[in-house]
Amino acid sequence: MPRNKGQTGAVVKVREDLEAVLGALADHDECVPLLELRIRQAIRRAGLRALLDPALEDLQRMVQDVKDARSQVRAAVERLME
C-alpha cells in the first residue's frame, strides 16, 4: 500500500500489519457460521446438548471478542492514517 504523506516506513509497516490482522479476522467471520451450524447439527443428531451447549456459548463469546478486537484494530489504523 502506498505511503501517505508524512508517514515513515515504520508507520507503514505497522499499518500493513494491522491490515493483515483485519484480514485474519475476516476469515473468522467466514468460518463461524459454518462452525455454529455443525455444532447445532451435532446437538440435534447425536443428542450432545450437555456437551455442546457450552461450546456454543464459548463460540458466541469469541465472536464478540473478535468484534471488539476488529473495532480496536480499525481505530488504530485510522489513527495511523491521520
Contacts in CASP RR format, 6 or more apart in sequence:
PFRMAT RR
TARGET T0000
AUTHOR 0000-0000-0000
METHOD contacts of the structure
MODEL  1
MPRNKGQTGAVVKVREDLEAVLGALADHDECVPLLELRIRQAIRRAGLRA
LLDPALEDLQRMVQDVKDARSQVRAAVERLME
1 12 0 8 1.000
1 15 0 8 1.000
1 16 0 8 1.000
1 19 0 8 1.000
3 9 0 8 1.000
3 12 0 8 1.000
4 81 0 8 1.000
7 15 0 8 1.000
7 80 0 8 1.000
11 80 0 8 1.000
14 80 0 8 1.000
15 77 0 8 1.000
15 80 0 8 1.000
15 81 0 8 1.000
18 73 0 8 1.000
18 76 0 8 1.000
18 77 0 8 1.000
18 80 0 8 1.000
19 77 0 8 1.000
21 69 0 8 1.000
21 73 0 8 1.000
22 70 0 8 1.000
22 73 0 8 1.000
22 74 0 8 1.000
22 77 0 8 1.000
25 66 0 8 1.000
25 69 0 8 1.000
25 70 0 8 1.000
25 73 0 8 1.000
28 66 0 8 1.000
29 66 0 8 1.000
32 59 0 8 1.000
32 63 0 8 1.000
35 59 0 8 1.000
36 56 0 8 1.000
36 59 0 8 1.000
39 52 0 8 1.000
39 55 0 8 1.000
39 56 0 8 1.000
39 59 0 8 1.000
40 56 0 8 1.000
42 48 0 8 1.000
42 52 0 8 1.000
43 49 0 8 1.000
43 52 0 8 1.000
43 53 0 8 1.000
43 56 0 8 1.000
END
